[in-house]
Amino acid sequence: MSEFAEKAETLLSACRRAGLMLATAESCTGGLIAAALTDIAGSSDVFDRGFVTYSNEAKMEMLGVSVATLSQHGAVSEQVAIEMAQGAQVRSNADLVVSVTGIAGPGGGTAEKPAGTVWLATVFKGRTIAVLHRFPHKNRDAVRHLSVEAALDLMLERVGDAT
């Protein structure tokens, strides 16, 4: 069982009670959010699918992120996180979608967007929320795990909005 089991189980139970389906759109976490959810037996009744869109091409092809958005704002941006979440909702049966795009490091960062910069977005009940995290850059695994935890927390918060 994963280190995220308790939060994942809480989220899945809340979604069952509310009759909600989930989907994920992941870049820097590489499917870890979906894995945390599907580590729980019986999750298929509320988890629809996960998109792992690591490259810009995958973000465009699988989620409909626009070339203009990627060119203008970069893959690690509020706008891309929002388009990823919206694209995943359109391409799934999910009521609640979370997306994540960021720089896990150790390289790839800039002064403006250092390693540890992560954007999350959710789409739920017609409302999109994007959240910026600047995780202390300890190492790649830490940034990815903190991103998974933040995604689960954000989804739990959104499900709480429905109850």
Secondary structure as UniProt FT lines:
FT   TURN            3..4
FT   HELIX           5..18
FT   STRAND          22..26
FT   TURN            28..31
FT   HELIX           32..38
FT   TURN            41..42
FT   HELIX           43..45
FT   STRAND          47..52
FT   HELIX           56..63
FT   HELIX           67..73
FT   HELIX           78..90
FT   STRAND          96..102
FT   TURN            115..116
FT   STRAND          117..124
FT   TURN            125..126
FT   STRAND          127..134
FT   HELIX           140..162
//
